[in-house]
Amino acid sequence: MVTTIQVSEELKRELDKLKLYPRESYEDVIWDLLEGNMELSEEMKKDLEKAYKDIEEGRIYTHEEIKKELGL
């Protein structure tokens, strides 16, 4: 089902600023905003925990370290 909503001109201008490309729909802009407020999935939480552990245990390298290792 599709519905219409009413927003002020000011809000429309702000939504326009958030568009990634000119023809992006307002629905896509709103979904992008909502994603930032949605709870992370259990899989994402586990992935983040693993990443933090990798950092703590020194299994992460900076771009500079990799460049130096490669002689760039």
N, CA, C and O of each residue as an XYZ file, in Angstrom:
288
protein
N       0.842     -1.178      0.000
C       0.000      0.000      0.000
C       0.889      1.244      0.000
O       1.867      1.316      0.745
N       0.555      2.186     -0.810
C       1.278      3.444     -0.893
C       0.416      4.530     -0.266
O      -0.807      4.537     -0.411
N       1.076      5.446      0.433
C       0.346      6.545      1.051
C       1.095      7.847      0.806
O       2.263      7.840      0.418
N       0.431      8.932      1.031
C       1.030     10.256      0.877
C       1.166     10.878      2.255
O       0.280     10.743      3.099
N       2.285     11.562      2.478
C       2.453     12.288      3.736
C       2.712     13.749      3.415
O       3.155     14.087      2.317
N       2.438     14.596      4.367
C       2.630     16.028      4.187
C       3.775     16.480      5.087
O       3.796     16.187      6.282
N       4.738     17.208      4.487
C       5.857     17.751      5.249
C       5.991     19.232      4.908
O       5.551     19.688      3.853
N       6.599     19.957      5.812
C       6.794     21.382      5.572
C       7.859     21.596      4.494
O       8.635     20.688      4.197
N       7.894     22.774      3.921
C       8.915     23.119      2.932
C      10.308     23.030      3.549
O      11.264     22.616      2.893
N      10.410     23.423      4.818
C      11.699     23.374      5.500
C      12.209     21.935      5.600
O      13.381     21.669      5.331
N      11.329     21.008      5.987
C      11.727     19.603      6.094
C      12.079     19.049      4.717
O      13.040     18.291      4.583
N      11.321     19.414      3.706
C      11.605     18.956      2.346
C      12.993     19.420      1.914
O      13.737     18.647      1.311
N      13.350     20.653      2.209
C      14.691     21.165      1.868
C      15.776     20.359      2.588
O      16.815     20.047      2.007
N      15.524     20.026      3.861
C      16.501     19.244      4.620
C      16.629     17.829      4.040
O      17.735     17.298      3.939
N      15.507     17.226      3.662
C      15.548     15.900      3.037
C      16.290     15.957      1.701
O      17.035     15.038      1.359
N      16.084     17.029      0.958
C      16.793     17.205     -0.316
C      18.308     17.230     -0.109
O      19.054     16.701     -0.933
N      18.759     17.830      0.967
C      20.200     17.903      1.259
C      20.783     16.523      1.552
O      21.977     16.302      1.353
N      19.950     15.593      2.024
C      20.406     14.261      2.395
C      20.424     13.281      1.227
O      20.935     12.169      1.361
N      19.880     13.676      0.101
C      19.854     12.783     -1.057
C      21.277     12.520     -1.540
O      22.101     13.431     -1.622
N      21.545     11.260     -1.856
C      22.854     10.878     -2.365
C      22.987     11.197     -3.848
O      24.095     11.390     -4.349
N      21.865     11.251     -4.546
C      21.829     11.619     -5.957
C      20.486     12.300     -6.216
O      19.516     12.042     -5.503
N      20.419     13.164     -7.225
C      19.215     14.000     -7.424
C      17.892     13.252     -7.536
O      16.875     13.746     -7.047
N      17.871     12.095     -8.153
C      16.601     11.390     -8.356
C      16.305     10.366     -7.269
O      15.385      9.561     -7.413
N      17.073     10.386     -6.185
C      16.806      9.470     -5.082
C      15.435      9.799     -4.473
O      15.088     10.966     -4.294
N      14.676      8.767     -4.162
C      13.333      8.995     -3.618
C      13.414      9.424     -2.155
O      14.377      9.123     -1.449
N      12.377     10.132     -1.726
C      12.312     10.519     -0.319
C      12.174      9.280      0.567
O      12.656      9.271      1.700
N      11.526      8.249      0.062
C      11.416      7.013      0.830
C      12.808      6.450      1.129
O      13.081      6.034      2.255
N      13.689      6.439      0.119
C      15.050      5.948      0.334
C      15.800      6.809      1.342
O      16.538      6.287      2.178
N      15.620      8.103      1.269
C      16.270      9.010      2.221
C      15.786      8.716      3.643
O      16.586      8.658      4.577
N      14.494      8.535      3.796
C      13.926      8.262      5.118
C      14.392      6.910      5.637
O      14.705      6.785      6.821
N      14.447      5.892      4.780
C      14.944      4.578      5.207
C      16.396      4.678      5.681
O      16.769      4.070      6.685
N      17.211      5.447      4.955
C      18.608      5.634      5.368
C      18.684      6.258      6.755
O      19.521      5.869      7.570
N      17.825      7.214      7.019
C      17.794      7.845      8.339
C      17.363      6.851      9.420
O      17.930      6.831     10.513
N      16.371      6.041      9.113
C      15.870      5.074     10.087
C      16.890      3.983     10.389
O      16.964      3.501     11.519
N      17.670      3.593      9.399
C      18.664      2.546      9.613
C      19.631      2.917     10.731
O      20.082      2.054     11.484
N      19.940      4.184     10.833
C      20.839      4.637     11.879
C      20.263      4.466     13.273
O      21.006      4.454     14.254
N      18.950      4.333     13.369
C      18.286      4.199     14.666
C      17.819      2.777     14.961
O      17.304      2.502     16.045
N      17.998      1.875     13.998
C      17.547      0.497     14.209
C      18.596     -0.273     15.008
O      19.791      0.013     14.932
N      18.134     -1.228     15.756
C      19.048     -2.045     16.556
C      19.853     -2.961     15.638
O      19.353     -3.439     14.619
N      21.108     -3.194     16.018
C      21.968     -4.067     15.244
C      21.507     -5.514     15.360
O      21.015     -5.937     16.406
N      21.670     -6.265     14.280
C      21.328     -7.682     14.311
C      22.340     -8.424     15.180
O      23.424     -7.913     15.462
N      21.977     -9.628     15.597
C      22.875    -10.437     16.410
C      24.150    -10.757     15.642
O      25.237    -10.775     16.219
N      24.022    -11.009     14.344
C      25.198    -11.303     13.520
C      26.152    -10.105     13.489
O      27.367    -10.267     13.601
N      25.594     -8.911     13.337
C      26.421     -7.704     13.302
C      27.107     -7.495     14.651
O      28.273     -7.105     14.697
N      26.398     -7.750     15.739
C      26.994     -7.608     17.072
C      28.175     -8.559     17.237
O      29.212     -8.176     17.779
N      28.018     -9.813     16.765
C      29.108    -10.788     16.855
C      30.300    -10.352     16.007
O      31.449    -10.479     16.428
N      30.018     -9.834     14.804
C      31.092     -9.361     13.932
C      31.861     -8.209     14.572
O      33.086     -8.141     14.478
N      31.133     -7.306     15.221
C      31.781     -6.185     15.899
C      32.643     -6.655     17.062
O      33.752     -6.158     17.262
N      32.129     -7.617     17.831
C      32.908     -8.167     18.941
C      34.202     -8.787     18.430
O      35.261     -8.598     19.029
N      34.122     -9.529     17.325
C      35.308    -10.150     16.738
C      36.295     -9.075     16.282
O      37.500     -9.206     16.494
N      35.788     -8.023     15.661
C      36.658     -6.947     15.189
C      37.370     -6.265     16.352
O      38.565     -5.983     16.264
N      36.650     -5.996     17.440
C      37.268     -5.381     18.613
C      38.358     -6.282     19.189
O      39.413     -5.809     19.612
N      38.084     -7.598     19.199
C      39.068     -8.549     19.717
C      40.314     -8.552     18.819
O      41.439     -8.593     19.317
N      40.109     -8.508     17.498
C      41.236     -8.445     16.568
C      42.095     -7.212     16.833
O      43.323     -7.284     16.796
N      41.453     -6.098     17.096
C      42.185     -4.858     17.382
C      42.976     -5.013     18.669
O      44.165     -4.698     18.713
N      42.326     -5.495     19.709
C      42.987     -5.661     21.010
C      44.186     -6.595     20.932
O      45.181     -6.393     21.628
N      44.095     -7.627     20.079
C      45.150     -8.628     19.989
C      46.157     -8.334     18.876
O      46.990     -9.178     18.543
N      46.072     -7.131     18.305
C      47.073     -6.698     17.339
C      46.989     -7.327     15.965
O      47.991     -7.382     15.252
N      45.829     -7.797     15.581
C      45.680     -8.410     14.258
C      45.183     -7.416     13.208
O      44.713     -7.810     12.141
N      45.291     -6.146     13.518
C      44.864     -5.093     12.599
C      46.082     -4.238     12.262
O      46.899     -3.934     13.130
N      46.192     -3.853     10.985
C      47.314     -3.036     10.543
C      46.793     -1.744      9.917
O      45.749     -1.736      9.266
N      47.528     -0.660     10.122
C      47.152      0.615      9.520
C      47.588      0.624      8.055
O      48.399     -0.199      7.631
N      47.040      1.564      7.295
C      47.454      1.721      5.902
C      48.953      1.997      5.824
O      49.649      1.474      4.954
N      49.430      2.813      6.733
C      50.850      3.156      6.736
C      51.715      1.929      6.981
O      52.755      1.775      6.342
N      51.307      1.056      7.892
C      52.068     -0.164      8.167
C      52.113     -1.075      6.942
O      53.152     -1.658      6.631
N      50.992     -1.193      6.257
C      50.924     -2.034      5.061
C      51.781     -1.444      3.955
O      52.515     -2.173      3.287
N      51.700     -0.137      3.751
C      52.526      0.518      2.727
C      54.007      0.281      3.002
O      54.770     -0.022      2.085
N      54.411      0.418      4.259
C      55.810      0.227      4.642
C      56.221     -1.223      4.364
O      57.303     -1.467      3.831
N      55.371     -2.175      4.720
C      55.655     -3.590      4.512
C      55.817     -3.905      3.017
O      56.650     -4.727      2.634
N      55.009     -3.238      2.183
C      55.062     -3.457      0.751
C      56.125     -2.615      0.059
O      56.372     -2.778     -1.136
N      56.753     -1.714      0.809
C      57.793     -0.854      0.246
C      57.240      0.253     -0.637
O      57.899      0.678     -1.586
N      56.064      0.712     -0.340
C      55.438      1.784     -1.133
C      55.700      3.153     -0.551
O      55.243      4.156     -1.100
